[in-house]
Amino acid sequence: MPVMLQGAAIAILLSILVQAASFLLCLPLAVALNSMAAVRRTLAQIYVWLFRSAPLILVLLIVWNGAPQLFPGLTRAPWYTPFAAAFIAFTLVTTAYMAEAMRGALSAIGQGQTDAARALGLNRLQTFFLVVLPQALRIVMPVLVNEFINLIKLTSLAYVISMREIMAVVNDAIASSFRFVEWYSAALVYYLAIVSILMALQRLIQRHMA
């Protein structure tokens, strides 16, 4: 059905945007987690602890229902849609998970790599983006792909704030037809197809980076 395809497209688009934003945000957070500065490291640890501990559905409800209570202007803001709220909530949580994974990957890069780059005249930013980060990505790439696959499935939670993804479409159809098995099976087929494609891409990426 076109409405199911539209729901799947919304879920995939949300996942891509969240993955991209979370990756950009997790880099400074991962660096802060490895920082020798106690204040910076502690603040980063608090962020990771908070959003890894909070259930995603709770963060969704706080962003969608709680934020307008704190900032009444959001209720009149045309951009503050369920999609925008889901993007914010998913990004907050996904960034915390990706930062912890990236922290481990950055820690695995030996100090000798940094010292060699600095000896060649590279500054700190050049050393990070040209030497350290590419090697860390080879280590963390399987984790990032797994995170994206999980993200696709977790978008199903966004139906609680009325975002029109796959499960919202299915629940509306069930409410009017009471055909539970058919519609849940249809949703399962969509998720199986999406995740199977992503798993195939994951194997290709791992083979290419091996």
Salt bridges, closest charged atoms under 4 A:
GLU100 OE2 - ARG103 NE 3.04
ASP172 OD2 - ARG164 NH1 2.15
GLU182 OE2 - ARG179 NH2 2.84
